[in-house]
Amino acid sequence: MCGIAGILNLNGERIAPELLRRMIGMIRYRGPDDRNVFTEGPIGLAHARLSIIDLEGGRQPMHNEDQSLWITFNGEIFNYVELRKELEGKGHRFRSQSDTEVLLHLYEEKGEDCVHDLNGQWAFAIWNAKTHKLFLSRDRLGVRPLFYTLTDHAFIFGSEIKAVLTHPDVGREINLRALDQIFTFWYSLPPETIFKGVQELPPGHSMVVEGGKIRVRQYWKPGYQKNSGLSSERDFADQLLELLVDATRLRLRSDVPVGAYLSGGLDSTVITALIKRFTDTPLKTFSVTFDNPEFDESAHQKEAVRFLGTDHQEVRCSHQDIGRIFPEVVWHMEKPVLRTAPAPLFLLSRLVRENGYKVVLTGEGSDEMLGGYDIFKETKIRRFWGARPGSRTRPLLLKRLYPYLPNLQTQSDAYLQAFFHVKSEDRSDPFFSHLPRWGLTARIKMFFSDDVKACLKTYDAYAEMEKQLPVEYFGWDGFSQAQYLEAAQLLPGYILSSQGDRVAMAHSVEGRFPFLDYRVVEFAGQIPPHLKMKVLNEKYILKLAAGKLIPVSVKKRPKQPYRAPEAQSFIGGVKQPARHEYVEELLSRGRIQQYGIFNSEAVLKLIKKIQGGQVVGIKDNMALVGILSTQLVVDQFIKNFDRRSVHAAD
């Protein structure tokens, strides 16, 4: 995994190599093993390399035989061995053993359609010196990031926004529409980012910059069609296992040791068990544990370690740790977040790196593709209840939701029915599954300042989201619609970004995700919903596929999503209002008014409530984390970016 950046001057001016070096220097942690730039006339490509395949021969930017094509590439093409054989059969000759060169030759052979042959995770740019055409692409699920902007005279891109912002012609201003989206959905809707004018290439898309024009094309999207030809649940389970075995095998291709995250949950335990099939050497696994038992899963992790016999390392995380590292985590995420969950994963990737590992396999993607999230269960219950709204017994099933949220469990039946409401008009709403979640989240927009509210007065984030839905969405069943919103939106916008690429690459660690092999994803889209969640048994078909590969206790344990301490990480009691100096400063009345995003009186009331020890619910936790992370984004990227960038790129 690596970092990439580049500039195409549309006015034909030559690129200054020093500017490219500063841009790639800003994200050098993505590739500490080598850095290089290529410039020729109006084009400049930069690369920071994390050496994983062909340690000696994979240096970038790389060119083809006659130097007519140049590539800068972040990612891995897992099926590069098979592709290379095919290309050699067609007369292509290779100088290295890298997957980068395979990608370059595949583009020579198939042009823009080369992406259809790739099994991997990528963001890359290829410059054709003969046609002066720049081709960029991002992988199907959005594992690897790619940002860009267009100024009056240049097209500028990078793996991270801070590389783009380093260009002196790029302005820095908060995009309030994206902020509204984050304070509704938890993520911004691509191509928008939190920075006005900086855009994100959506997952499954490619783009061409040619003749001063940009053309963006979608080449892949998730779908839900029941055309597998399979009938029995055993057939579905066997096919799923076969695909997962091959997806894991491909993702073990590496010239450096590969480890695994082991959370103690079903998904990571399955992947770890499959890795054990293909490795003779002791497998190293890593996990995060918490001081607070409400979040800690160490007992389940130990059970999985005992069963699988891995060499295990763990990092213990307290709420003080989260508060201490949060500014650095926001610097890497480059966006406001509403949860602190990325922070412990930042510590986990550091543990991996300290143990000499660059690559880990994880279980990400299983919940989205195979029906694991509680929101799917919640949707099922709400639809069951909505079919007979007068029933007194059906809403009682709401008590089975979210057993790990003690505050919710103590609420009355009347409160739960009001919170998870099902109005007659809701049942036909395309966002039925997500109305309670988004409705709760959107309430934290009450903290916006009057000026921000005025700017957003006519903006409708829901309408923006609806415009992005594929036509097929409206013909899918409710369960599949809910899955799509998680897989196509939340997964790349938050899970793979803030909890994935950013906090892992902060310590130069590459994550690989067998559940996100496109063959697994496409097959999962053909599994009937009732086999993904059998009654209220989540990921039923995966549990059936796993068989005896994993401990019975892991298979039978209720789903517990990964969470981390929130408000208490930043705010103490009356005697310790703010646990950290930066929290006190950024949440002070003066600083809130200076940055102008939030209403200082409302924020101070929230802080006072938390200090007073009153019950803090999900909304208050999200509000505090969202406000603080937004203040950090403004402070680090708008107000003090030049000072920070001089230090970071040095």
N, C-alpha and C positions, 0 to 999 in steps of 0.2 A: 504494500500500500504506500501511497506517496502523496505529494502535493504538486499541483500543477498551476501554472499561470501563463497569461499571454496577452499580447497586444497586436491588433491589426490596425495600423494607421490608414484611415480611409482617404487621406489626402496625399498618400504616397511618401510622406516623410520617413526617413530612416529611424529605426528604433534605437533608443539609447540603452545599451546593455546594462548600465548602472541602475536604471529605473527597474528593469526586469529583476535584477539581483535584489533590489530592495523589496519588491513585491514577493518574491519567493522566500526571501529571508523572513518575512512576517509569518510564514507558516512552515518554517524549517523543521519544527518538531514532527511534522508529518513524514519527513524523510531525512533523518539525521545522517544517513550513510553516505550521501553524495549530493552535490548541488551543481547544476550546470544550466547555461542558457545558450540559445541559438538565435541569432538575428541575421536577417538578410533583407535589406531594403525595408519595406513597410511592415514586415512580420517579425515578431519576436516570441519565442516559446521558452518557458522556464520549467525546471523540474527539480524537486527535492525527493530523493530516493530512499525508500525503506527496502533494503535488499532482501528478497525472500526467494525468488526463483532466478537461477543463473546469476549467482552473486558477483561473478567477475564480468560477464558479458552483456549485462542488461542495462548499460548506462543510457540515459536519456538526456535531452531529446535525441531520438534515434531516426536515422534516414534509411531509405531503400538504396539499391545498388547505384542508381544514377543520381541520387540525391534530389530527385524530383518530389518526393514525399517525405515529410518530417512529422513525427508524432511526439506528443507529450501525453502520458497515460497514467492515470491513477486507478489502480484496481488489480484484479486478477481474472484471467480467462481460464477457468478450471478445465475446460475441454481442449486446451491448446495442444495436447499431445495428439489427439485424434485429428484435429484441424490441420496440424503440421503434416501429418501423413498424407492427407488429401491434397494439400497444396504442393507437396513434393511430387506427388503423382501427376500434377499438372505442370511440372517443370520449374516450380519456384525453388530457389536455392537459398539456404540460410547461413548466416555467419555466427549466430549465437544459439543458445538453448532457451532463450527467453520467450515468454508468452507475448511480450510487446512486439517482437519481430513477426510472430505469427499474425497478430492483429494487423500489422502494417501490410503484410502480403495478402491477407484476406481482403483488405480494402482495395488493394491493387486488382484483385480478382473480381470482386463483387460490388465495389463502390459502396454507396450508402446502404444497400441491402445487407451488407456484411453483418449488421447487428442481429439479424435473425438467426445466424449460425452460432452466436455466442452463448455459452453457459457460464455466467460469471457475474461479477459486480464491477462496474466501471464508470469512469468519467474520463473522456479523452478528447483531444483536438488533433486533427490531421490537416496539415497545410500542403496543398498541391501547388508547387512553385510554377508549374507550366500553365495552369488555368487561373491561378490566383484565387483559389477557392478554399475556404476554411470550413471543415466539417467537424462538428462536435456532437457527442452523444452521451447519454446517461443510461444506466442499466434499468431493467424493467421495473424493479420494485423501489428504486431510489435509495439503494444502500450507500452509494457514493455521491457526494454533493457536487454541484456545478453552478456557479453564479456568474452573471455577466451584466454589463451595462453598455450603453451606447452614448457617447458624447458627440459633440459637433464634428469631431475629427477622428474618433477612434472607437473600435470595438475592444472591450477589455474583459477578460474572464479570469476565474480562479477557483480553486477548490474551496476556498473560504472567502467570506466577504471582506475580511481585513486586507487581503491581498489586493482586491479591487479598489478598496478605499485608499490604498497607498498611492494610486495614480493621482497626480496633482489636479487633474481636470475633473475628478469625481467629487461631487458635493456630499455632505453628510447631513441628513435631515431625517427625523423620525416620520415614518409612513403611518399616519393615524388610522387609515383603513386596515392595514395589517395588524395594528394594535387592537382594533376592534375585533378582528377575526380571532386573534390569540385569546382575547378575553371572552370569547364565545366558544370556540372549538378546541382551544389549547395550541393551535398552530395557525400559521398564515396560509392562505390558499395560493399555491404557485400559479403564476410566476411572481406574485408579490412577496416581498420580504419586509422586514421591519424598517429597512432603509429605503427611502423614496428614491426611485430611479434605478436601484439595484434589483435585478430579477434573478429568479431561480429557474433553471431548465427543469420542467416537471419530469418525474420518473417515466420511463418508457417513451421518451421523446428524443429526437435528434434535431439538429439545426444546421443550417448552412449560411455562411456569410460570404456574399459574392456580389461584386459590383456595387458595393455600398448598401445592399439590401439584406435583410434577414428573413430566412424562411424556416419555420418551425413545423415539424411533422411528428405526429404520434405513430409509433410503430408497434406498440403493444399495450394491452390493458387487461386487467383481470376480468374473468367472466364466470357465469354460473349457468351451465347447461347440463342437463342430465342425459348425456349421450355416451356414457362410458361403455355400454354393452354389458356391464356386470349386473348381477341381480342379488346375490346373497351378501350378507354383511361380512362373511368370511372371505369372499372374493375381494371385496373392497379393502379389507384389512391386509390381506396378503399383498395386493398390488401396492398399497401405500408403503408397506414395509420394504418391498423390493426397491421402490423408488428412493426411499430414505437411505437405504444401504448404499445405493450407488451415488446419491448426492453427497453422503458423508465421505465415501471413498475418494471422490473427485476433490473434495475440499481438504483432504490430507496431503495433496500434492504440494510439496514445499522442500526447499533446500535448507530450511532451518527447522528446529523442533516445533511441534504444534501441541498446545495445551487446550484446556477446555474450562469454561465456566460451569460450576456445578452448584445450583441454588438450592437443591433439595426438592425442587418441583418436578413435575412429570416430564416437561420438555427437555430440560438440560440433562436429566438423568437418562432419558432415551438416547440422546445424542452421545453422551459419554459411554453408554453401553455399546453403541454401534462403533465408536472409535476403538474400543477395546478389541473388537473383532479384527482390526487391521494393524494394530501396533504390537510389536513384541516387547518393546522397551516399556518401562514403567510410565504410565500416563500421569502427567502433572495436571491437577485440577485446582481451581481457585474459586473462592467465594467471599462474600461480605457478610458479616454478622453485626448485630446491633446490641448495644447495652439495654435498650428498651425491649422488653419481651413482647410488646405489641407488634413489633416489626421483625423480630428475630426468628430465623428458620434454621438455626444451627443444629438442632436435634435431628431434623430431617436430612440435613446435609451429612451429618455423621453416619446416619443409617445408610445413605447412598454410598458413601465412601467405603464403609465396611463391606457392603454387598459387592461393589465393583472393584475394590482393591486398588484404588488410585493413591498416588502420592499427593497429599492435599495440603494446600496453604490457604489461610484465611486472613482477612484484615477486619479488625473490629472497629466499628464506627459509632461515635457518640454524637449527640446533638451539638456539642461544642465543636467537633470536627467539621460538621456540615457548615456551621456558621463561619468558621475560620477560613475554609477554602472556597466559600461561595463566590466571592468576587472573581477568583481565577476560573471557576467553572463557567460563570457568565461570559467571561472574556472568550472562552473557547466555544460556547454555544452560539454566541452572537445574536441572541434574541431573548426577550422576556419569557419566563416560564412560570407556571402556576404551581409546580410541585418541586420539592427538593430532591426527588429521586435520582437525578443525574449525578449529584454530588458524591454519594457513596460509590457509584460506578467509576467516578474519576479516581477515587482511592484504590479501587480494585484493579484498574488498568496499571496504576503505578506499581502495585504489588507484582503483577505479571511481569512488567519490565524489569523490576528489581531481581526477579528470579531468572533473568536471561532469556525470556520468551518474547517473541514478536507476534505470534499468531495464536489465536484462540478460536475454537468453535463454540457456538452458543445455541440456545434453543429459541432464539427470537423468531417470530413469524408463525409459530404453531397456534397460538391463541387466535390470531386473525384468520388463518386459513382453515383451522379444524374446529372452530366454535368453542373456544375456551373461556372467553371473557364473560364476566357476570352480566354485562349489558345484554348479551344474547339471552341469558336466562331471564333477566328482567323483562325483556321484550316479549318473551314467550308467555310469561305470567300475565303481563298487561294485556296481551291480545286475548288470552284465555278468559280473563276477567271482562274485557271489553265486549266479548261475544255475548255475555249475559251480565250487563252492568248492575242489575238488581240483585245479583247473588250475594249472599252474606258469607258464604264459605270460600269462594274463589279468591277474594282479596287477602284471605288469611295466609295464602301462599307467599305473600310479600315478606312474611317473617323469615322465610328461608333464604332471603337475599342478604348478602353482605354480613355474614356471621362475624367477620373480623372487624366490624365497625361498632364498637360498644355503644357509642352515642346513638346510633341509628336503632340498635336493638332495643334500647330502653324507651323508644318512642311509642306512643299509643297507636292502636289500630287506626284510629281516625286520622292521626298525623300521617301515617304511612299511606293511607288511601288518598289523602290530599296531595302528598308529595309525588306519588307515582300515578297521579290522576290519569284517567282515560275519558276524555270527552268524546262525544259522538263524532265531532269533526276531526279529532286527532287520528282516528283509525284509518282515514284515507290520506293522511299527511305523508308525503314521501320521506319525512324525517321522523316518523312515529317512534322508532327505536331510540332516538337520541334526544327527544324533546325534554325529558326530565334532566338529563345531564347538561345539555346546552342551556336550558332555562336557568338551572342553578348557577352555572358558570357566568352567564351573562349578567346576573345580578351584581357581580362585582364591578360592573361598569358604573355603578352608582358613585364610585370613588373618583371618576374622571372629573377634571376641572370643568368649570362652566364653558371655558373657551373650547376645550376638546369636545364637549357635548354639542356645542353649537356647530363645530366643524363636521360632526358625524350625524347631525340631525336627520338628514335625508338618506343616510347610508343604511342599507339592509344586507347584513352579512349572510342571512339565510338565502336571500335571492341570489347573491353572488355564488353561494355554494350550489344552488339548484342549477345555475347556468352551466356548471362544470360536470353535471351528471351525464353519463352516456344515455342514449335513447333506450338501450336495453334495460336500464335500471328500473324503469317504470313497469316492465313486464315480469320482473323477478318477484319471488315470494318475499315476505317480510324478513325472514331470517337471512336470506341472501343479501337483501338491501342493507341490513345492519352490518353484515360482514364486509360489504363493499366499502361502507363509510369508514370502517376500521382499517381495512387492508389498503385502500387507495388513498386515504387521507391521513388518519392518525399515525399509521405505521411510518410512512416516510417523513411526515411533518414534525413528529415528536419522538417516537420510539427509536427509529433508526438514526435520527439526527441528534437530538439533545441527550438521549440515553445511550446512543450507539456510537456512530462515527466520531463525534466531537470529543467525547470524554475518553474514548479509547485512543484516538490519534493524538490527544494531548500528551500522551506518554509513548507515542510511536508503537501502538499495538493495533494489529489488524484483526477485526472480527469477521468470522465466516459463519454462514447461516444455512445449514442444510435444508431447513424447512422453507427457505426462500429460493431454492432451486426452482426454476420456472416450470420444470416438469412436475414437481410436487405441487406447486401452486395451481397449475392447470388441471391436474388430476383432482385436487381437493375441491375445485369448483364444480366437479361432476358428482361428488358424493352427496347423496340426498341429505337435507338438513336433519331428518330424524335419526340419521346414523352419526351425525356429528354430535348432536345433543339428544340422547335417548331419554325421553321424558325430561328430567332436569339433570341428567348425568352428562356433564360437559366432556368434550373430546372422547366420546365413547369409542369411536373407531380407532383412534390412536392407542387407547388403552388395550383394545382387542389386538391390535397389531403388535404392541410391545410384548405381549405374552409374558414369558418368564424372564425376559431380558432385564427387568427392573424389580426392585423389592415390592412386595404386595402392599406394604405400608405407603409407599410413594404413590402407587396406583390408586389406592383407596382414599387418600387424604383429600379433603375438600380444596378446591382452588383457592389459593391465597395470592392475590396480586402483589407484585413487588412494590413496597412503599417505604417511606423514610420519614423521620421526625421533621416537622415543619416549623410552626410558629415558635416553639420552644427553642429552636436552634438560634433564634435571633433576639428574642425578647424574654427577659427573666421576670422576676416578681417586682414588687414595688421597690425593693432595695437595689435591684439591678435592672433598670429599665431596658437598656440595650447591652447585649453581651459583648458587642464588638464596637470599636470606635467608628468604623465606617457605617455601621447601622445607625448609630446615634446621629452621625453627620448627615447621611443621605435621607433619613426620615425626619430630620428637623423641620420645623415650620419654614425656616428661611430657605432651605435647599429645595423643599417641595414647591414653594412658591416660585423660586428662581427657575426651576426646570419646567414648570407650568403644565405638567401632564395631569396631576391629581389635585383634588381639593384638600388643602392642608387641614381644615377643621375635621373633615370626615376621617382622614388618615390618623390624626391624633386621637380621635375618639376610639378608633379601632385599637390603637396601641394601648390606650388606657384600659380598654376592656381586657386585653390579653394580660397586661400587667396585673390587673385586679384579680386574676385567677378565675374569672368566669369561664363557663364552659365554652370552649372554642370549637366550632363545628367546621365542616368541610369548606363552607363558603368563606369563613374568616381566615382559615389557613391559606386558601387559594389567593385571597385578596392580599394578605401580607406578603406572600412570596411573589405574587405578580407585581405588586407595587415596588418592592425592594429590587427585584431583578430588572424592572423597567428603569428605575433610577440608576442602577449600575450600568445599563446599556447607554443611557444618556451620558453619564459621567465618563465612561471609558471610551465611547466611540464618537460622541458628538463634541463634548466639551474638552476632553483631554487626549484625543486620539494622537495628535502630533507628538506630544510628550511620550505617550506610551509606545508609539510606533518607532520612535528613535531608539528606545531601549530594546524593543522586541526584535527589530530587524538587525540590530547590531551583531 
